[in-house]
């Protein structure tokens, strides 16, 4: 696969950068769930005290050992991150972290660690906290309520977005029961759900377009009644069941 070729060319130069103490992968490749379309989630660990400005050019040089980057941008979300796209459209996210400050969630695949800094890495599963579950329990239905108002206003450009958000939160709720260690990922981990539920979600997703959105909501509310309501009913805010009943009667 492309990522294997990319790593073969990137890693030797990455190891030579002064201050780089480890390199590892996360994401679907580290979880061994990748395919030909997977992004390259690369983590570069620096010695404490080394600033990204000191190594940025060297990291870019290493990344471009594979191919020219058509696009590259330094952003900061969880940590400093170089977002890049190669000429062959391989997408790389290169995260810059320090040895005592890096996200310890999900699996990793170590590529370079001469000082065994990652030897005691213990991943934190991507479980939902109770509060996160409660939030998704509400939002999985609340976004359909928002959809209802948007449709009534005739603002149809928003409809598919509201349904998509409802689906993502519904998947989190379902994963909380069926595959809790990946629940935070939402739709990205939906394939871990029982096949009958997963198939129904795919049908809803296929219907979620400018012409089929009402049918998508109808199927979503039927799925909600059958598989989700019993999981979330006890954590709904008092009175929210009336909102749900209104939506179910109208769309299911």
Secondary structure, 3 states (H helix, E strand, C coil): CHHHHHHHHHHHHHHCCCCEEEEEEEHHHHCCCCCCCCCEEEEEEECCCCCHHHHHHHHHHHHCCCCCEEEEEEEECCCEEEEEEECCCCEEEEEEEECCECCCECCCEEEECCCCCCCCCCCECCCCCHHHHHHHHHHHHHHHHHHHHHHHHCCHHHHHHHHHHHHHHHHHHHHHHHCHHHHHHHHHHHHHCCHHHHHHHHHHHHHCCCCCHHHHHHHHHHHHHHHHHHHHHHHCCCCHHHHHHHHHHHHC
